[in-house]
């Protein structure tokens, strides 16, 4: 919270969200895990137009 506040003071944008929602952190433990993550990073942009977080797609909530 303190870091977000300082960022918004610097940017002169009080109350503005700074961090990505639903962030997922993962420890890469082996080559198989690394390859799966590389594949995801490579192919994920292809699904952006159908992603539930895409701003042009109506929310289900």
Buried (B, 14 or more C-beta within 10 A) or exposed (E): EEEEEEEBEEEEEEEEEEEEEEEEEEEEEEEEEEEEEEEEEEEEEEEEEEEEEEEEEEEEE
